[in-house]
Amino acid sequence: MAISPYLAALREKIGHQLLLIPSVTVLARDDDGRVLMVLNRETGLWQTIGGSLEPGESPQDAARREALEEAGVLVELRGIIAVAGGEEFRLTYPNGDEVAYVSTIFDAFVTGGGLKADGEETSAVQWFTLRELARAQTDDFTRALLAAAIPPGGIEPPLRA
């Protein structure tokens, strides 16, 4: 779903004015430390899994929902890697809507489902090594999220409980 009914109703009242929006990012990794990314259907650029919270939804539930919707996978959340916000997370959509996201970035491990793009927001799902990720075609927002989540030395593969 491109815009939730809640945000659409707000936009009817305030137009394109800036909205501060809580969101989640799911940094799903496998045993080798590869990161799961989705291809944005509209832009043709790779991005992290994630999106905004719905009213009454916890960040954890939003993260699990977005992983299933965008990538077709069930995830186990391993904790919060970072909470990111600021100028790098402010953007204007092609229709003129201004947003500033504050994103809770979750470490996650895929536990089920199958890699499947939703066909609405995403057109492909793929695992990336950190080296491949550095060369992947992404937007500034995605690069800022990855910079907030991945320390300069890289990331260790997640430990299984």
ZIKA-V398610 format. One record per residue. N is the residue number from 0. RES is the residue in one letter. PHI is phi in radians with two decimals (none if undefined). PSI is psi in whole degrees, 0 to 359 (* if undefined). D_LAST is the distance of its C-alpha to the last C-alpha in Angstrom with 2 decimals. Layout:
n={N & N}
res={RES & RES}
phi={PHI & PHI}
psi={PSI & PSI}
d_last={D_LAST & D_LAST}
This chain:
n={0 & 1 & 2 & 3 & 4 & 5 & 6 & 7 & 8 & 9 & 10 & 11 & 12 & 13 & 14 & 15 & 16 & 17 & 18 & 19 & 20 & 21 & 22 & 23 & 24 & 25 & 26 & 27 & 28 & 29 & 30 & 31 & 32 & 33 & 34 & 35 & 36 & 37 & 38 & 39 & 40 & 41 & 42 & 43 & 44 & 45 & 46 & 47 & 48 & 49 & 50 & 51 & 52 & 53 & 54 & 55 & 56 & 57 & 58 & 59 & 60 & 61 & 62 & 63 & 64 & 65 & 66 & 67 & 68 & 69 & 70 & 71 & 72 & 73 & 74 & 75 & 76 & 77 & 78 & 79 & 80 & 81 & 82 & 83 & 84 & 85 & 86 & 87 & 88 & 89 & 90 & 91 & 92 & 93 & 94 & 95 & 96 & 97 & 98 & 99 & 100 & 101 & 102 & 103 & 104 & 105 & 106 & 107 & 108 & 109 & 110 & 111 & 112 & 113 & 114 & 115 & 116 & 117 & 118 & 119 & 120 & 121 & 122 & 123 & 124 & 125 & 126 & 127 & 128 & 129 & 130 & 131 & 132 & 133 & 134 & 135 & 136 & 137 & 138 & 139 & 140 & 141 & 142 & 143 & 144 & 145 & 146 & 147 & 148 & 149 & 150 & 151 & 152 & 153 & 154 & 155 & 156 & 157 & 158 & 159 & 160}
res={M & A & I & S & P & Y & L & A & A & L & R & E & K & I & G & H & Q & L & L & L & I & P & S & V & T & V & L & A & R & D & D & D & G & R & V & L & M & V & L & N & R & E & T & G & L & W & Q & T & I & G & G & S & L & E & P & G & E & S & P & Q & D & A & A & R & R & E & A & L & E & E & A & G & V & L & V & E & L & R & G & I & I & A & V & A & G & G & E & E & F & R & L & T & Y & P & N & G & D & E & V & A & Y & V & S & T & I & F & D & A & F & V & T & G & G & G & L & K & A & D & G & E & E & T & S & A & V & Q & W & F & T & L & R & E & L & A & R & A & Q & T & D & D & F & T & R & A & L & L & A & A & A & I & P & P & G & G & I & E & P & P & L & R & A}
phi={none & -1.22 & -2.39 & -1.25 & -1.01 & -1.08 & -1.18 & -1.08 & -1.15 & -1.10 & -1.09 & -1.09 & -1.52 & -1.96 & 1.16 & -1.62 & -0.98 & -1.06 & -2.07 & -1.58 & -2.17 & -1.26 & -2.52 & -2.26 & -2.25 & -1.95 & -1.71 & -1.35 & -2.26 & -1.80 & -1.05 & -1.61 & 1.47 & -1.21 & -1.88 & -1.50 & -2.18 & -2.14 & -1.65 & -1.19 & -1.10 & -1.39 & -1.65 & 1.29 & -1.94 & -1.32 & -2.55 & -1.28 & -1.34 & 2.84 & 3.00 & -1.48 & -1.39 & -1.65 & -0.96 & 1.44 & -1.64 & -1.35 & -1.01 & -1.10 & -1.15 & -1.11 & -1.09 & -1.14 & -1.09 & -1.10 & -1.09 & -1.22 & -1.14 & -1.44 & -2.15 & 1.32 & -2.06 & -1.64 & -2.21 & -1.78 & -1.45 & -1.76 & 2.37 & -1.67 & -1.45 & -2.86 & -2.12 & -2.08 & -2.83 & 2.06 & -1.03 & -1.14 & -1.89 & -1.83 & -2.62 & -2.08 & -1.31 & -0.95 & -1.41 & 1.74 & -1.12 & -1.76 & -2.41 & -2.28 & -1.63 & -2.06 & -1.94 & -1.52 & -1.75 & -1.75 & -1.38 & -2.54 & -2.28 & -1.27 & -2.00 & -3.08 & 1.42 & -2.51 & -1.07 & -2.63 & -1.18 & -1.39 & 1.40 & -1.74 & -1.69 & -2.11 & -2.06 & -2.79 & -2.33 & -2.68 & -1.47 & -2.25 & -1.26 & -1.09 & -1.14 & -1.14 & -1.11 & -1.11 & -1.77 & -1.20 & -1.38 & -2.33 & -1.69 & -1.08 & -1.07 & -1.12 & -1.07 & -1.17 & -1.09 & -1.13 & -1.11 & -1.24 & -1.68 & -1.99 & -1.14 & -0.92 & -1.42 & 1.76 & -2.27 & -1.45 & -1.04 & -1.14 & -1.52 & -1.46 & -1.32}
psi={125 & 314 & 134 & 157 & 325 & 310 & 324 & 319 & 320 & 317 & 327 & 329 & 323 & 358 & 226 & 5 & 156 & 131 & 134 & 120 & 124 & 138 & 173 & 152 & 137 & 112 & 80 & 130 & 154 & 184 & 335 & 2 & 7 & 151 & 135 & 125 & 160 & 149 & 120 & 124 & 324 & 319 & 338 & 18 & 148 & 143 & 164 & 161 & 135 & 181 & 186 & 157 & 150 & 155 & 131 & 358 & 136 & 156 & 322 & 315 & 322 & 319 & 314 & 319 & 312 & 321 & 318 & 315 & 310 & 328 & 353 & 18 & 150 & 138 & 150 & 124 & 130 & 357 & 177 & 126 & 316 & 163 & 120 & 139 & 179 & 190 & 326 & 343 & 17 & 133 & 164 & 123 & 160 & 331 & 358 & 352 & 128 & 134 & 153 & 115 & 142 & 112 & 129 & 120 & 117 & 138 & 135 & 159 & 132 & 128 & 349 & 184 & 193 & 147 & 112 & 118 & 150 & 345 & 347 & 302 & 326 & 146 & 353 & 156 & 133 & 146 & 141 & 134 & 166 & 324 & 316 & 322 & 323 & 334 & 354 & 148 & 110 & 171 & 174 & 323 & 313 & 318 & 322 & 319 & 314 & 321 & 323 & 332 & 332 & 116 & 159 & 328 & 359 & 191 & 147 & 149 & 147 & 146 & 136 & 140 & *}
d_last={33.03 & 34.72 & 35.64 & 34.63 & 37.48 & 36.80 & 37.27 & 40.20 & 41.90 & 41.48 & 42.91 & 45.92 & 46.69 & 46.03 & 46.53 & 44.96 & 44.52 & 41.39 & 38.43 & 35.46 & 32.49 & 28.92 & 26.54 & 22.98 & 21.65 & 18.53 & 17.42 & 15.39 & 14.33 & 13.55 & 12.33 & 15.78 & 15.71 & 18.28 & 18.93 & 19.95 & 23.44 & 26.12 & 29.87 & 31.97 & 34.68 & 37.38 & 36.98 & 35.70 & 33.26 & 29.51 & 27.49 & 24.03 & 22.85 & 23.94 & 26.82 & 28.39 & 27.47 & 29.69 & 31.42 & 29.29 & 26.04 & 23.07 & 21.62 & 18.26 & 20.30 & 22.43 & 19.61 & 18.36 & 22.08 & 23.00 & 20.32 & 21.64 & 25.25 & 25.47 & 23.19 & 22.72 & 18.91 & 16.37 & 13.63 & 10.51 & 11.47 & 9.41 & 12.49 & 16.09 & 17.21 & 20.87 & 23.64 & 26.54 & 30.15 & 33.65 & 36.34 & 34.08 & 32.64 & 36.09 & 37.67 & 40.51 & 40.11 & 42.97 & 44.43 & 44.78 & 41.99 & 40.73 & 37.16 & 35.09 & 31.35 & 28.91 & 25.50 & 22.09 & 19.88 & 16.29 & 13.51 & 12.17 & 10.69 & 13.06 & 12.15 & 15.80 & 19.42 & 21.46 & 22.69 & 25.83 & 27.96 & 29.54 & 33.02 & 34.00 & 32.13 & 30.39 & 31.92 & 29.20 & 25.47 & 24.39 & 21.76 & 23.11 & 22.52 & 23.34 & 26.75 & 27.44 & 26.37 & 28.89 & 31.60 & 30.66 & 33.24 & 31.90 & 33.67 & 33.86 & 31.60 & 28.71 & 29.39 & 29.31 & 25.93 & 24.48 & 26.26 & 24.78 & 21.18 & 21.36 & 22.73 & 25.69 & 23.87 & 21.34 & 17.62 & 14.87 & 12.62 & 9.35 & 6.37 & 3.81 & 0.00}
